[in-house]
């Protein structure tokens, strides 16, 4: 009888511990999930000292960021489809000790945001619009940008940012006619997309 009681008490304690640990892991995972917020921007807003950075470009979409937020622009619908405010996660710095390094995977489905002064990073998954804080791990095979060709500035842009060379020899890049978000364009070949309308 004593052995039976000891076994039942042991089983009860183990069950309690296992359930407690599982709930702790579950609540810990929920704590790391962050609800992405949409940034408030205007067409008259200044692009900032570092301008706008192109992080990813494909035939269908571009991903870019600045201190004002991170944006996904659909080239087919010619609209911003997703965006996150970077200020709540301290990724709105483009210079200094708190600079936020942005990397995108090759298919443009995941964005890593890493404030360099932190041991953590934020992973933004576009497919389900989730943002999660994790321990920083360098992205193994990120999308690679090209340097903007020097002859691009012939079109009287105030600035040109990043570029991508496509297999059809077209070059895609961000450019602005002045230093406001309203003048921001994505240019690919002969086509110009007005980003903020």
Phi, psi and omega in degrees: 000320179297318180298320180296318179294317179298318179297317181294319178294317179299315178299318180296316180295314179299317178299316179300315180295316180296316179294318179298317180295318180297318179293324178296316178297318181296315180291329177294318179296321178294324179296328182280341178280135181236134177285116180295137176251149182274130180288150176260113180231159176233160180292339179272354182294139180289142180284345179093170184298324181267004179061209183251138182251125175279125183253336184200146174209136175222189177291338187252334184206162171232153174234130180215164179209166173202187180300336186276350178147177176244136187227146173243123183245124180274119183286340180280316179270348182056048179218154170284123183257334180213150176200154174223141175283125183273344183296316181299338179252016179057036177248023181266009180262131180249359179215162172086193184294336182256017179312139178257119178270127183249126174231147181235142178286171189297331181263002176073024181261348183219136180238129174257130179242116185235106171291118190297342179274002183246152174276354181250167176219171177242134180249119180253116179258118185290326184302319180242013177052047179250150179232126184224138176271132180219167173292138184296128172224128181297137178293129188289322184218072185285164173296138182252131176269163175250165174280140180294129177299146184294330184283356179297323185295001179296340184274018178062036173282149174286326179206157175229138184229121175059162175200160178226134176259123182267167184296335178274013179076357173295153175242132176250139181201161173266144178209159178221144178278335173215192186263027178250157178296330180297336181267358183294132178230149165253128183243130172225117184062237180264359184263134175246130177253126176276117187283304182257114182253000000 
